[in-house]
Amino acid sequence: MWHNATKQQERDALEKVRAIVKTLGPQSYIGTAFEGCFEDAESNIENDFADSYKRRLESAEEKIDRLSDELEDSKKDYEAADAFFMSHHYREAAPSMYDCTGQIFTTWYKIFKRHGQFWVYHATAMDV
């Protein structure tokens, strides 16, 4: 039958494990794997936490996967916004052998997303 260890028993056990790992030397595979874990364990004991590098890593990996999906969706949205601008608002001047055709054309544009909506900064010029 298991019983919950006291904080002092946890501290004592942590010191024993730390001493064992320390005897393996600075280049130990186990020592390397435990980097930062002892500090987490001390913090968990003192603050009644249950934090670990493994959980943080798993949480970070999940967040990366979610953000990668959001980025792909955002790229598709941006491409659609760019296509819409090009087909509805972009102006291109037709080449002419004559000067001063009076044609209006787009010189530059920048599409960006703010608060979930796409916006476009752009400038037009006139061939005069």
C-alpha positions, 0 to 999 in steps of 0.5 A, spaced: 500 500 500 502 506 498 502 513 502 504 520 500 511 522 502 512 528 506 515 534 503 522 532 507 521 525 505 521 528 498 527 532 499 531 527 502 529 522 496 531 528 491 538 529 494 539 521 494 538 521 486 542 528 485 548 524 489 547 518 485 547 522 478 553 526 480 557 520 481 556 519 474 560 525 472 559 531 467 558 528 461 553 522 463 548 521 459 543 520 465 546 527 468 544 530 461 537 527 461 536 530 468 538 537 466 533 542 469 529 536 472 532 537 479 530 544 479 523 543 477 523 537 483 525 542 488 520 547 485 514 542 485 516 540 492 516 547 495 510 550 491 506 543 491 506 543 483 506 537 478 511 541 473 515 537 468 520 538 462 516 532 459 509 536 459 512 542 457 515 539 451 509 536 449 505 542 450 510 546 446 509 541 441 502 541 441 502 549 440 507 548 434 502 543 431 496 548 432 500 554 430 503 551 423 496 549 421 494 556 423 499 559 419 497 554 413 490 557 413 493 564 414 497 563 407 491 560 404 487 566 406 493 571 404 493 568 397 485 569 396 486 576 399 492 577 394 488 574 388 482 578 390 486 585 390 489 583 383 483 581 380 478 587 383 483 593 384 490 592 381 491 597 375 496 595 370 498 600 364 498 598 357 504 599 353 504 604 348 509 607 343 506 614 345 508 618 351 503 621 356 497 616 355 493 618 362 493 611 364 492 610 371 497 604 374 498 601 381 505 602 383 506 598 389 501 594 394 502 591 401 496 586 404 496 585 411 491 582 416 489 586 422 483 583 427 481 578 423 480 582 416 485 583 410 487 590 409 491 593 403 496 599 402 497 601 395 499 607 391 497 608 384 500 613 379 498 616 372 502 616 366 502 623 364 
